[in-house]
């Protein structure tokens, strides 16, 4: 087995914007005459798409949301998110992202994003942070109908990387995923991929229990050691 590709989650790994998403979601719910419960955001929304989050929250309150209704709420939230990003300079990119990208590019590893965020949001952040050219593929909520913890997004990323370079012959087991939530880690593992759990959103001990490797910060990532584990030269931490 050889490490051939890196796949990043977006919210909570590249950009520190979960508080912003929670605030916007609570605004949307209040406008729909629904009292938000802050504890529910962590339980229902972290690591999942806005659509999956809203379906769960509305269903819990006895509502039966239609696709068109959900589209309206998601569009409203996304529009406000983009507007708020324009007021932030610099964007809250996590420390260590640039260093990790440098390591991966130096190792000649293709890099992708797999996220439940909308493509417009992802592309805006990458463009403003001068990272657009670092990522060969983006799989967003626009591309799939499911949400993490389902593995569909990660499997689609493999297909797209292979379409760009058939000689790569990429298999899910050849990929390393960077995730910050249990839902994301489950999605990657169900896709047959190894995962680094980054303790940006949940504590280190939770990431350590669920992921193959865990780090407090991306600056601690040892890509050389991970490559040796993939090649069977060194034994890595295995999730319980």
C-alpha positions in Angstrom: 0.0 0.0 0.0 1.3 3.5 -0.9 0.1 6.9 0.1 -1.0 8.5 -3.2 -3.5 11.3 -2.3 -4.6 13.7 0.4 -8.2 14.7 1.0 -9.1 17.6 3.3 -12.4 18.3 5.0 -13.2 22.0 4.7 -15.1 23.5 7.7 -13.2 22.9 10.9 -10.0 21.8 9.1 -9.1 24.5 6.6 -11.2 27.4 8.0 -12.3 28.0 11.6 -15.9 29.0 10.7 -18.1 26.7 12.8 -19.2 29.5 15.2 -20.2 31.5 12.1 -22.3 28.6 10.7 -24.0 28.1 14.1 -24.9 31.8 14.4 -26.3 31.9 10.8 -28.3 28.7 11.3 -29.8 30.0 14.5 -30.8 33.2 12.7 -32.5 31.2 10.0 -34.4 29.0 12.5 -35.6 32.1 14.5 -36.9 33.6 11.3 -38.9 30.3 10.8 -40.4 30.7 14.3 -38.2 27.9 15.6 -36.3 28.4 18.9 -32.7 27.1 18.3 -31.0 24.9 20.9 -27.2 25.5 20.9 -26.5 22.0 22.1 -28.3 20.6 19.0 -25.8 22.2 16.6 -23.0 20.1 18.0 -25.1 17.0 18.0 -26.8 17.3 14.7 -24.8 19.6 12.4 -21.1 19.3 13.0 -19.5 17.4 10.1 -22.8 17.2 8.1 -24.2 19.2 5.2 -26.7 22.1 5.8 -29.4 20.0 4.1 -28.9 17.1 6.4 -28.7 19.4 9.5 -31.9 21.3 8.6 -33.8 18.1 7.8 -33.0 16.7 11.2 -33.7 19.9 13.1 -37.0 20.6 11.3 -38.2 16.9 11.6 -37.5 17.0 15.4 -40.0 19.9 15.6 -42.7 18.1 13.7 -42.1 19.8 10.4 -41.9 18.0 7.0 -39.5 20.1 4.9 -39.9 19.9 1.1 -36.8 20.1 -1.2 -37.8 23.6 -2.4 -38.2 24.8 1.2 -34.8 23.4 2.1 -33.3 25.0 -1.0 -34.6 28.4 0.1 -33.2 28.1 3.6 -29.8 26.9 2.4 -29.5 29.6 -0.2 -30.4 32.2 2.4 -27.8 31.0 4.8 -25.1 30.7 2.1 -25.8 34.2 0.9 -25.3 35.5 4.4 -22.2 33.4 5.0 -20.5 34.8 1.9 -21.5 38.4 2.9 -20.0 37.8 6.3 -16.8 36.4 4.8 -16.3 39.7 2.9 -16.0 41.5 6.3 -13.3 39.2 7.5 -9.7 40.1 6.6 -7.8 37.9 7.0 -10.0 34.8 6.9 -9.8 32.5 10.0 -7.7 29.9 8.3 -6.3 27.4 10.7 -2.6 27.6 11.6 -0.7 24.8 9.9 -2.8 24.5 6.8 -0.2 26.2 4.6 2.6 24.1 6.1 0.7 20.9 5.5 0.0 21.8 1.9 3.7 22.5 1.4 4.6 19.1 2.8 2.0 17.3 0.6 3.0 19.2 -2.6 6.7 18.5 -1.8 5.8 14.8 -1.7 4.0 15.2 -5.0 0.7 14.1 -3.6 -2.5 15.2 -5.3 -4.8 17.1 -2.9 -8.6 17.4 -2.8 -11.4 18.8 -0.7 -14.4 16.8 0.3 -17.0 18.8 2.2 -20.7 19.3 2.9 -20.3 23.0 2.2 -21.5 24.5 -1.1 -18.9 24.9 -3.9 -19.3 28.7 -4.0 -18.3 28.9 -0.3 -15.3 26.6 -0.7 -14.0 28.3 -3.8 -14.4 31.8 -2.3 -12.3 30.8 0.8 -9.6 29.1 -1.3 -9.4 32.0 -3.7 -9.1 34.6 -1.0 -6.5 32.5 0.9 -4.5 31.9 -2.3 -5.0 28.1 -2.1 -7.0 27.5 -5.2 -4.2 26.0 -7.2 -3.3 23.6 -4.3 -6.4 21.5 -4.7 -7.0 19.4 -7.8 -10.6 18.4 -7.0 -13.4 19.7 -4.9 -16.4 17.6 -3.9 -19.1 19.7 -2.4 -22.7 19.6 -1.4 -23.5 20.5 -5.0 -22.1 17.2 -6.2 -23.8 14.6 -3.9 -27.2 14.1 -2.4 -25.9 12.4 0.8 -24.0 13.8 3.7 -21.2 12.6 6.0 -21.1 10.1 7.7 -22.0 8.5 4.4 -18.8 7.8 2.3 -20.1 9.0 -1.1 -18.1 12.2 -1.2 -14.8 10.6 -0.5 -15.4 7.9 -3.1 -16.4 10.5 -5.7 -13.1 12.3 -5.0 -11.2 9.1 -5.8 -13.1 8.8 -9.1 -12.3 12.4 -10.0 -8.6 12.2 -9.2 -8.5 9.0 -11.4 -10.3 10.8 -14.2 -7.6 13.6 -14.1 -4.8 11.1 -14.1 -5.7 7.5 -15.0 -2.1 6.4 -14.5 -2.5 7.2 -10.8 -4.7 4.1 -10.4 -5.9 5.5 -7.1 -7.8 3.3 -4.6 -9.5 4.4 -1.4 -6.9 2.7 0.7 -4.2 4.9 -1.0 -5.8 8.1 0.5 -5.2 10.0 3.7 -8.0 12.1 5.0 -7.9 15.1 7.4 -11.0 15.4 9.4 -12.2 17.1 12.6 -15.6 15.4 13.4 -16.8 11.9 14.2 -19.2 12.1 11.2 -16.3 12.9 8.9 -14.0 10.3 10.3 -16.8 7.7 9.9 -17.3 8.7 6.3 -13.7 8.4 5.4 -13.3 5.0 7.2 -16.4 3.7 5.5 -14.8 4.7 2.2 -11.8 2.5 3.1 -9.5 5.4 3.9 -7.0 6.2 6.7 -7.8 9.3 8.7 -5.9 12.0 10.7 -8.2 13.4 13.3 -7.4 17.1 13.9 -8.5 18.3 17.3 -9.9 21.6 16.1 -13.5 20.9 17.0 -13.4 17.9 19.4 -10.8 17.1 22.0 -7.7 15.2 21.1 -8.7 12.0 23.1 -11.9 11.7 20.9 -9.9 12.0 17.7 -7.3 9.6 19.0 -10.0 6.9 19.7 -11.7 7.2 16.3 -9.0 8.1 13.8 -5.8 6.3 12.7 -3.7 9.3 13.8 -4.6 12.3 15.9 -2.9 15.7 16.2 -3.8 18.8 18.2 -2.7 21.0 15.3 -1.8 20.4 11.6 1.7 21.7 12.4 2.3 18.4 14.3 1.6 16.3 11.2 4.5 14.1 10.3 3.9 13.2 6.7 7.2 11.2 6.4 6.1 8.9 9.3 2.6 8.4 7.8 4.2 7.5 4.5 6.3 4.9 6.2 3.2 3.4 7.8 1.5 3.2 4.5 4.5 1.3 3.1 4.5 -1.0 6.1 7.9 0.1 7.3 6.5 1.5 10.6 3.4 0.6 12.7 0.9 3.4 13.1 -1.7 4.1 15.7 -4.9 2.2 14.9 -8.3 3.5 16.1 -10.0 1.5 18.7 
